[in-house]
Amino acid sequence: METLLIIIVGILGLIAIAQAVRVFELSAAVKGEDASSENVTDKDNRNQGILLLIFMIFMLGGFIAMIFGYSDVMLPVSASEHGVDIDNLWDISMWLIIVVFFITQPILFYFGYKFRGAKKKKAVYMEHNNRLEFIWTIVPAVVLAGLIIYGLATWSNIMNPVIGEGEEEPMVVEIYAKQFGWTARYSGSDNQLGYANVRMIGGTNTLGVDPDDANSLDDVITTELHLPVNRPVLFKFRSQDVIHSAYLPHFRVQMNCVPGTKTQFMFKPTMTTEEMRQDPDTQQKVANINEIRGERGDEAWQFDYVLLCNKICGSAHYNMQMKIVVESEEEYNKWMSEQKSFAELL
């Protein structure tokens, strides 16, 4: 019934608009004026040109206000080694786009005003100009080519990292996704994950880890992720049900978790949780958040790294997150010594 009423109101609204237009035409006819769209005066064109310039000012002003207005909710400094390269690529791309935007848009709006219609003006034929064509074709092509090459080089360095001679081997950690939560599985002292398959899930073995695989016995399963600072970590992602997306925003990491296949990503955290809490930008963001929480009567929030799901994976998708703690090697080893191995859980 409600849908029917909405349809009826919409139809009546269209009829009302049509009648209003008809009244306007009849009123103009009584006054001896031509109300058709073809009778546009120089004054009309001038007014439209002025309105165009006013709209340009509001649009550019709104864009500038948006940049400053949303600066408080942008991510703080990157807490990973590769994140610096990603931030640089982002900054270069966005500043290039913004500069071009502020050059081209005022020109377009100004041309709309300057070359508005007028009875005394006649269109001027301008023949083809090879020099102009060359400039506005080659210059964007060169800039875009440089940006694409830089982007591909950054992508290659991030997705295909090379472990140099004498550098520490990455610590292998599995991130297991299911509706609606995350589980971490550390590879233990041998730094090799045991075999796992969803068909082996049963009882307390919620990840389907193979107990007959010797590499599985020293694996450590946790619901909180601890990482030692300045040590490379190789994440191996697995999903039990649907496609999830492991998103670690402060480390500039995101990788899909796909059922039936494994994906991976390697990175090195460079700031501990405590160091990030001391960052002035982070402290300002926490203060802004706690001000809002205080107005709602919520408890104060303390910054923590977090693993989120960046795919809409179901009704409780919003609740799919895991706390991440980046700490010193000593603190990490102490925490790990308190965890039980997979063999101890059997």
C-alpha positions in Angstrom: 0.0 0.0 0.0 2.8 2.4 0.9 4.5 1.7 -2.5 1.3 2.4 -4.3 0.9 5.8 -2.5 4.4 6.8 -3.4 3.8 6.0 -7.1 0.5 8.0 -7.0 2.3 11.0 -5.4 5.0 10.8 -8.0 2.6 10.8 -10.9 0.6 13.7 -9.4 3.9 15.6 -8.9 4.7 15.2 -12.6 1.2 16.4 -13.6 1.6 19.4 -11.3 4.9 20.3 -13.0 3.4 20.0 -16.5 0.5 22.2 -15.5 2.9 24.8 -14.0 4.8 24.9 -17.3 1.5 25.2 -19.2 0.5 28.1 -17.0 3.8 29.9 -17.6 3.4 29.5 -21.4 -0.2 30.8 -21.4 0.8 33.8 -19.2 3.6 34.7 -21.6 1.2 34.4 -24.6 -1.2 36.8 -22.9 1.6 39.3 -22.5 2.6 38.9 -26.1 5.9 37.2 -25.3 7.4 34.1 -26.8 8.0 31.6 -23.9 9.8 29.1 -26.0 13.4 28.1 -25.2 14.6 29.6 -28.5 13.9 33.2 -27.4 17.1 33.6 -25.3 18.3 37.2 -24.8 21.9 38.5 -24.3 20.9 39.3 -20.7 19.9 35.6 -20.1 23.3 34.4 -21.5 25.2 37.0 -19.4 23.3 35.9 -16.3 24.0 32.2 -17.0 27.7 33.0 -17.6 27.9 34.8 -14.2 26.1 32.0 -12.5 28.6 29.6 -14.1 31.5 31.6 -12.6 29.8 31.7 -9.2 29.3 27.9 -9.3 33.0 27.5 -10.1 34.0 29.6 -7.1 31.7 27.5 -4.8 33.0 24.2 -6.3 36.6 25.1 -5.9 36.0 26.5 -2.4 34.1 23.4 -1.4 36.9 21.2 -2.7 39.5 23.1 -0.6 37.2 23.0 2.4 36.8 19.3 2.0 40.6 18.7 1.9 41.0 20.6 5.3 37.8 19.2 6.7 38.7 15.6 6.2 42.4 15.8 7.1 41.5 14.8 10.7 40.2 11.4 9.6 43.0 10.5 7.3 45.4 7.6 8.3 48.4 8.6 10.4 52.0 8.0 9.3 52.7 4.5 7.9 53.9 1.9 10.4 55.5 -0.4 7.8 58.6 -0.2 5.6 56.7 -0.5 2.3 53.9 1.8 3.5 56.2 4.8 2.9 56.5 4.0 -0.8 52.7 3.6 -1.0 52.1 6.9 0.7 54.7 8.6 -1.7 52.9 7.1 -4.7 49.6 8.3 -3.4 50.8 11.8 -2.6 52.5 12.3 -6.0 49.4 11.0 -7.8 46.9 13.1 -5.9 48.9 16.3 -6.0 49.4 15.9 -9.7 45.6 15.4 -10.2 44.8 18.4 -7.9 47.3 20.7 -9.7 45.8 19.8 -13.1 42.3 20.1 -11.7 42.9 23.7 -10.5 44.5 24.6 -13.9 41.9 23.1 -16.2 38.6 23.7 -14.4 38.9 27.5 -14.1 39.9 27.7 -17.8 36.8 25.7 -18.8 34.4 27.8 -16.7 36.0 31.0 -17.9 35.6 29.9 -21.6 32.0 29.1 -20.8 31.5 32.7 -19.6 33.7 34.5 -22.2 32.3 32.7 -25.3 28.6 32.8 -24.2 26.0 33.5 -26.8 25.4 37.1 -28.0 23.5 38.4 -31.0 26.4 40.6 -32.1 28.9 37.8 -31.9 29.6 35.4 -34.7 31.3 32.1 -34.5 34.9 32.2 -35.7 36.4 29.2 -37.6 39.7 28.1 -36.2 41.7 25.7 -38.4 43.6 22.7 -37.1 46.8 23.6 -35.1 49.4 20.8 -35.1 51.5 22.5 -32.5 48.7 22.7 -30.0 47.7 19.1 -30.7 51.3 18.0 -30.2 51.5 19.8 -26.8 48.3 18.6 -25.3 48.9 15.0 -26.5 52.5 14.6 -25.6 52.6 16.4 -22.3 49.9 14.3 -20.6 51.3 11.1 -22.3 54.8 11.7 -20.8 53.4 12.6 -17.4 51.1 9.5 -17.3 53.9 7.3 -18.6 56.2 8.5 -15.8 53.5 8.0 -13.2 52.6 4.5 -14.5 56.3 3.4 -14.5 56.8 4.7 -11.0 53.6 2.9 -9.9 54.7 -0.4 -11.5 58.1 -0.2 -9.9 56.6 0.5 -6.5 54.1 -2.4 -6.9 56.9 -4.7 -8.0 59.1 -3.8 -5.0 56.2 -4.4 -2.6 54.8 -7.6 -4.1 58.1 -9.2 -4.9 60.4 -8.3 -2.0 63.9 -9.6 -2.1 65.6 -10.9 1.1 69.2 -9.7 0.9 72.2 -11.6 1.9 72.6 -11.6 5.7 69.0 -10.4 6.3 66.7 -12.3 8.6 64.2 -14.7 7.0 60.6 -13.6 7.4 58.5 -15.0 10.2 55.6 -17.0 8.7 52.1 -16.4 10.1 48.8 -17.7 8.7 45.8 -15.4 8.9 42.6 -17.5 8.8 39.3 -15.9 8.0 35.8 -17.1 8.6 32.4 -15.5 9.2 32.9 -13.5 11.4 36.3 -13.5 12.9 40.1 -13.9 12.4 42.5 -16.4 13.8 46.3 -16.3 13.6 48.5 -19.4 13.4 52.3 -18.9 14.0 54.7 -21.3 12.4 56.6 -22.0 15.6 60.3 -22.6 16.1 60.7 -24.4 12.7 59.1 -21.4 10.9 57.1 -23.8 8.8 53.3 -24.0 8.9 51.8 -27.5 9.1 49.4 -28.7 6.5 45.8 -27.6 7.0 42.5 -28.2 5.1 38.9 -27.2 5.9 37.9 -30.8 5.5 39.8 -31.6 8.7 37.9 -29.1 10.8 36.3 -30.8 13.8 36.0 -30.4 17.5 38.6 -28.1 18.9 40.5 -28.2 15.6 38.8 -25.1 14.2 41.4 -24.4 11.5 41.6 -27.9 10.1 45.3 -28.3 11.0 46.7 -31.8 10.2 47.9 -33.4 13.5 49.9 -36.0 11.6 52.1 -33.4 10.0 55.3 -32.9 12.1 55.4 -29.2 11.1 52.0 -28.7 12.8 53.0 -29.7 16.3 54.8 -26.5 17.2 52.3 -24.2 15.5 50.7 -21.6 17.8 47.1 -20.6 17.3 45.9 -17.2 18.8 43.0 -14.8 18.5 45.3 -11.8 19.0 48.2 -10.9 16.6 51.6 -10.0 18.1 54.4 -8.9 15.9 58.0 -8.1 16.7 59.1 -4.6 15.4 61.6 -4.4 12.5 61.3 -8.1 11.6 59.8 -9.1 8.2 56.5 -11.1 8.4 55.2 -13.3 5.7 51.4 -13.5 6.0 49.7 -16.5 4.4 45.9 -15.9 4.0 43.2 -18.6 4.0 39.4 -18.4 4.1 36.9 -21.0 5.3 33.7 -19.8 3.7 33.5 -16.6 1.6 35.9 -14.1 0.2 37.2 -11.9 3.0 39.8 -9.1 2.7 42.5 -8.8 5.3 43.0 -5.0 5.8 45.7 -3.6 8.0 45.3 0.1 7.3 48.2 1.4 9.5 50.6 -0.9 7.7 49.1 -0.2 4.2 48.4 -3.9 3.8 45.4 -5.4 2.1 45.0 -8.9 0.6 42.0 -11.0 -0.3 41.4 -14.3 1.5 39.9 -16.6 -1.0 38.3 -20.0 -0.2 40.1 -22.9 -1.8 43.4 -21.0 -2.5 46.1 -19.3 -0.6 47.3 -15.7 -0.9 50.3 -14.1 0.8 51.9 -10.7 1.5 55.2 -9.8 3.2 56.0 -6.6 5.1 58.0 -5.3 8.0 56.4 -3.3 10.8 58.6 -0.3 11.8 56.7 1.3 14.7 55.6 -0.4 17.9 52.1 0.2 19.3 53.5 2.4 22.0 55.5 4.5 19.4 52.4 5.0 17.3 50.5 6.1 20.4 53.1 8.8 21.0 52.8 10.1 17.4 51.3 13.7 17.6 49.0 13.1 14.7 47.7 9.8 16.2 47.2 11.5 19.6 45.1 14.3 17.9 43.0 11.7 16.2 42.4 9.8 19.4 41.5 13.0 21.2 38.9 13.8 18.5 37.4 10.3 18.7 37.3 10.4 22.5 35.5 13.8 22.3 32.8 12.2 20.3 32.7 9.1 22.5 32.4 11.3 25.6 29.4 13.1 24.1 27.7 9.7 23.7 28.7 8.5 27.2 31.1 5.9 25.9 34.4 5.0 27.5 37.6 6.6 26.3 39.4 4.7 23.4 43.1 3.9 23.3 44.8 3.5 19.9 45.6 -0.1 18.8 46.6 -1.5 15.5 43.8 -3.6 14.0 43.1 -6.2 11.4 39.8 -5.5 9.6 37.7 -7.2 6.9 37.4 -4.9 3.8 34.9 -7.1 2.0 31.2 -7.1 2.9 31.1 -10.7 3.9 27.8 -11.0 5.7 25.5 -9.5 8.4 28.2 -9.3 11.1 31.0 -8.0 8.7 31.3 -4.8 10.8 32.4 -6.9 13.8 35.2 -8.8 12.0 38.4 -7.4 13.5 41.5 -8.5 15.4 43.8 -6.5 17.7 47.4 -6.3 16.6 50.2 -5.6 19.0 53.6 -4.5 17.6 56.3 -4.8 20.3 60.0 -5.3 20.9 61.6 -8.7 20.2 61.9 -9.3 23.9 58.3 -8.5 24.6 57.2 -10.7 21.7 59.3 -13.7 22.8 57.9 -13.4 26.4 54.3 -13.3 25.0 55.0 -16.3 22.7 56.4 -18.3 25.6 53.1 -18.0 27.3 51.1 -19.5 24.4 50.3 -23.1 23.9 51.4 -25.1 20.9 49.1 -27.1 18.7 50.5 -30.3 20.2 49.6 -29.1 23.7 46.0 -28.4 22.6 45.4 -31.9 21.2 
